[in-house]
């Protein structure tokens, strides 16, 4: 049994998704030795290496198997796009189970079978990675509107154009780098009319870290946003995995805060604010690093506005019927923590201050 130390050099799993026509395929074609599994015909006008267009899920499996058996012919395997690959998966599930459509089985069972087939493909792609070949998954984006409680309004979120509960989570978890790409329009304000308008064209931007309005991640300390240019990530292709310093300072374990902070005896009469605990409570810590960063940000905001007990926030959330009062904030969905609590904190804080002022003393 061997024990090794230090970074391990490996090929990369990269996901790229964004709006139509932003240049995802052209970007993927710049990866070294790129060979395309072109599920939607997006490369037919480009000078790239490609397999014949797959007409079935088995065709895709055969093409991946060829790469595994002939690693010397491929530097990067690009699947363009995963959302069209998902169609082939749905079609295979329907054919095998004699279904008219993926929802005909009922109770979401068709999607569960599709998830199993997607996992099988990702397992094959892991074999590609083990042979030193990078894998790039290209996908379109879609917009989903998140409605916040009453005063908090709503916001749009860009997501992978994949089945939200089964396929998308697999793809996001599998990738080492997930980049969201979009246009940014330059906005100027007319000094006379004070109106805003777009000017100077649009810039293509890629985002490498999670936000309330898009999914993204990376394990290499990439900046939050960059111009959509290949040389911005080219250095990763020869870098050992997990070499970058963490993006935020590690937060040390802290003692929990107990329930009595909301009782009359624990609240100062001067300003009706529960005493500020020294540490972040367990109810706002998570083993998921991404969620823990969000919880740390929320905790910092709460302390800044003198809302030092998670139960106050939980009470506000419970009144809006999003989560039961007994559910700790650490068990809230990440999108809810960021989109409903952090991004809409001004509205949440007003409700929290009302709760504090209504304490019985």
Buried (B, 14 or more C-beta within 10 A) or exposed (E): EEEEEEEEEBBBBBBBBBBEEBBBBBBBBEBEEBBBBBBBEBBEEEEBBBBEBBEEBEBBBEBBEEBBEEBEEBBBBBBBBBBBBBBBBBBBBBEEEEBEEBBEBEEBBBBEBBBEBBBEBBEBBEBBBEBEBBBBBBBBBBEEEBEBBEEBEEBEBBBBBBBEEBBBBBBBEBBBBBBBBBBEEEEEEEEEEEEEEEEEEEEBBBBBBBBBBBBBBBBBEBEEBBEBEEEBBEEBBEBEBEEBEEBEEEBEEBEEBEEEBBEEEBBEEEEBBBEEBEBBBBBBBBEEEEBBBBBBBBBEBBEEBBBBBBBBBBBBBBEBEBBEEEBBBBEBEBBBBBBBBBBBBEBBBBBBBEBBEEBEE
